[in-house]
């Protein structure tokens, strides 16, 4: 099953509640947390997550693009995150394992992300521990970037490993996702598609979500 995760990074924050209501037919709501250090941008934090949590029952897919994320995973879980994803580049192996276990201890799903310049193999020490592997298909930090086709091989690599080990781990892609690139990612093995501008700038958000999910062009 293909899952769609609209990224609120592309939403109109002046009417955020209304924007979220317009995408509630999606499977997840993707929330990018950026600190201006790990990536060159600053976005939302815990207060916004807590506030938005009160407005919807959607599954919150929280993507931490921050330094030392292990310090914060339980706080984001407590603030309403259902899936907590952080970057393998941001922590030591010891802290990464501890953070994954802490997320699971909070009753949440845990995921790891890799930047475009990071090999998929960096996830292998943890692949049997995580619920979702996130492949960035643009450089993290800003929305509206062009999709990087070279990341498809990384998706294929992860899919091969996950299937060969019969693991229950989803493959998520984030960056430059539209109908064309979504098809490419699904063919490579991804099943969770994060889309920002393609959904939130659509006149009919629900219809665009279904278009991405079904892989057809209206």
C-alpha positions, 0 to 999 in steps of 0.5 A: 500500500502506498502512503502519502505524507503531506509536509506542512513545510509547504502549508500556509501557516496563517491558516494551518488548521484549515490546511491540515483539515484539507489533507486529512485523507492522507496517511501521515502528516509530515512535520519537519523540525529544523534547528538551523544548525544540522540544516541551514533553516529553522522551522517549527518546534515542540509548541507548534507540534503540541498545538497542531496535535489538538486539531487532528487525529492524523498520524504525525510523522515527525522528521528531526533535522537537528543536532543531537536528536537523542536529547529530544526524541521522548519530548517529541513523542510526548508532544504528539509525534507518532513516528519519530525519525532522526538522521543517522548523521546526527548521532553516535552509534551508541546514542542512535541505538539508545534513541531508537529504544527510547522512542519504542519505549514511548510506544512510538515508531522509530525511523532513521533518515539519510541525506543524499550524500550518505550511503544507504549502508549507514542504516544497516546496523539499525535496519532490524530496529527501525520501523521506517527508513527515510531517503532524502531525495533533495538536500534537507533544509528547504522545500521546493527543490528538484528531485535527485534521480540518483537516490533511486539506487539507494531506495532499491538497495534498502528495498533489497535488504529489507525484503531479503531479511523479511523486515517490517520496515517502510521506505519513505522518500522526501523531496521533490515528489510529484506524480512523475517522481512518485512513480519512480520512487514506488518502482524503486521500492518506496511506499511512503511519499512525502509531498509538500508543494505538490499537495498544498499548492493544489486547488484540490488537496484531497484529489492530489493526494489520491492522484499520488497514491494511485500513481495516475495523472488527472 
